[in-house]
């Protein structure tokens, strides 16, 4: 589109930016808490990382901060936002599994909402697909290639 975004793409990116901002703020806070707060404080707020070795729980906290940064950068680099959203989606799948295994069923709806938001960001930041080429276009390109009038950018179609 010659550097211009279509209206639906702008709307998709805007919604993704808003969701990314909200998730980034949330994960920057909870990640900081998991990375720095005493384990007794984390247990009081039912953090799922208290059921892991302390070093692993701290690592999860720092990774959540890193993912929050990736989500913030998604407005400029959508690929990085997709990486952050995918990592947080996997993080929340593990969190839900730990909550379920420990009988903390009340925490599962929060995991479900975060998983849904991460999925929405992944969909909204998905790269746009090129329009499909018709069979007629394909035949014309083959004929042009046989007549030695190939477009050098489309030689792979021949």
Secondary structure as UniProt FT lines:
FT   TURN            2..3
FT   HELIX           7..36
FT   HELIX           39..44
FT   TURN            45..46
FT   HELIX           48..51
FT   HELIX           54..73
FT   TURN            74..76
FT   HELIX           78..101
FT   TURN            102..103
FT   HELIX           105..107
FT   HELIX           108..124
FT   HELIX           135..146
FT   TURN            147..148
FT   HELIX           152..157
//
